[in-house]
């Protein structure tokens, strides 16, 4: 089946849950994961992703999901919240850490690991701060004390889980004490795991190539390729091509969106599931994007933590924010509009509404726009915010 790029965009946006409001449990089940990030220039990524899809979302909602054991923390392509129903599929990566085929950032210390595990077993939920730093001289922020390294290693191996977070700090406990009763803990075969990757990716992304399905997962391409071929033969997956694109795409049958979507504005996190694969974003949406917090300041083009702006099925702008919660001021340090896009009254109204809504979510009650490119849009945006 060949579809237009517009139809491809509509399918992706709908699959990302951006064309409707959903509750938090529905959002994470649809997306498959929500990435965790510490940066809070505006709002932390995991909260931002939920708020984009549900304006009524409150940060306590995520704690509720954790306490009710509907989600758990582990590694997707990065640290993430995952649906608890998918727990068994995390066992593939955990097994690789136990076997040593995957390595942690630090070498394993069996003696310290045993000591840490024994303490968790005896004392219950515990934090890194509950262990003394046994080093003669503490290192840099990324140079963890031995007990913290052991906690993270045991977490990656699956012996410990995150029971909750307190002031964003992890609280560790034994896996068997965190898991809900009746959860499936049978490790999947590699065939099962690859089928899970295919179906969850296509459910959340609408359409995807083989490399996008296996994004940042090493050593699975041969099995993943066989899995896709089998699912094509059984009709559980359909082959898709996008007009003007030579890549082979796949989709779940009858999930292609052929009608138009409502033209809404969405302010996205740099770690949002829609934009996290930059090459895919450029191919399908013609939007070149990079988060520049990891780029030396002198080489930045758009600022430390630039947020993409989606309008309808196009990325039309990006802006560099700063939420000052002490003063209550949310500053758009600069907003850049994409070449070829001319804002209309509908955009000004909807963007202003979303910007105020997002500022309030970030703990601010006043919005200031400092600069825009082109410059002439600054005055119009400021007036729109006042209205």
Buried (B, 14 or more C-beta within 10 A) or exposed (E): EEBEBBBBBBBBBBBBBBBEEBBBBBBBBBBBBBBBBEBBBBBBBBBBBBBBBBEEBBEEBBEEBBEEBBBBBBBBEEBBBBBBEBBBBBBBBBBBBEEEEBEBEBEBBEEBBEBBBEBBEEEEBBBBEBBEBEEEEEEEEEEBBBBBBBBBBBBBBBBBBBBBBEEEEBBBBBBEEBBEEEEEEEBBEBEBBBBBBBBBBBBBBBBBBBEBBBBEBEEBBEBBBEBBEBBEEEEBBBEBBBEEBEBEBBBBEEBBBEEEBEEEBBBBBBBBBBBBBEEBBEBBBEBEBEBBBEBEEEEBEBBBBBBBBBBBBBBBBBBBBBBBEEEBBBBBBBBBBBEEBEBEEEBBEBBBBBBBEBBBBBBBEEBBBEEBEEEEBBEBBBEBBEE
